[in-house]
Amino acid sequence: MRYSSHIKSISYLKANAAEVLVQLAEQGEPMVITQNGEAKAVLQDVGSYERTQETLALLKLIALGQQDIEAGRVTPADEAFERLLTRKAAPANGA
């Protein structure tokens, strides 16, 4: 993605806020907002933000899983499935 075509000044944002929101929703790409010629913020539509957060959460889960593997905190798949099946077959407490 080329951010150079998605750079707007804060003055532009103030004068065209509604148009900017429509553009963000239609294009689904972030917009860099500048102040005094320097990049100060990035705006994105809610859907894109949510997808970004979901992606980050999945990447964190993968990283945590990798740490578990490296630390030896693993169980062979057949043992894990056996435990699950045993729990499912056991009667619930208080039944």
N, C-alpha and C positions, 0 to 999 in steps of 0.2 A: 504494500500500500504506500502511496506517495502522500505524505502529510503536507507537502508544500501547497497542494491545492485545497487543503482544509485548515488554513490558518486565517483567523480573523482577529481584528483588534477588539478590545473591550468596548470601545466606542461603537463599533459595528454591532456587537452583541446587544448593547443597551438600546440602540435604535431599531434593531430588527429581531428582537427576542422571539416573537411568534414565528417568524420565517425560519429562524435558526432551528427551532424545535421541530418544525415540519421537515426541514432538510435532514436533521439527524435521524428522524424516524424513517424517512424514505430511503436514505442511503445506508443507514446502519453502520456508518463509519464515524470515528471520533473527530472532533474539531479542536484544534489547538487555539487557545485564546491568548493574545499577547497584551502586554501593558508596557508602555514606553519602549516598544520594540523587542521586548523579551518575552519568551514563552512563560506563562504564569499558571495556566490551568488547561485541563483537557475535559471537554464535554462529550458525553455520549448518551444515547437514548437508553431507556430503562431496560429494554429487551437485551441489548448488547451488553449492558452492565451485568445483568443477571447471568447471561451465558458466560461472561468472563469469570464471574465469581464461582460458578459451577465448575468451570475448567480448572480454576485454581484449587478448589476443594478436591477434585479428583487427582490432580497432581500431588497434593499433599498426602492423600491416602497412598498413592504409589510410593512416595518417598518414605512414608512411615513403614510400609510393607517391606521396602528394600532394607531399611534399618533393622527390622525384625529378622530378616534373612541373614544379614551380616552378623547379627548378635546371636544367631543360632536359635532364636525363638520361633521354631517351626515345628509342624506336625505333619507327618506323611498324610496324603489325601485319604488313603484307605482307613487310617485310624480316625481321622476327623469325621468321615462319613459314618463310620461305625458308632462313634459317640453320638452323633445326631440321631441316628436310627434308634439307638438305645434310649435316648431321652424321649423320643416321640412315642416309643412303645410303652414306656413306664407310665403307670397311672398317676394322675395329678394328685398333689398333696391335698388331703382332706376329702378325697372322693370315696 
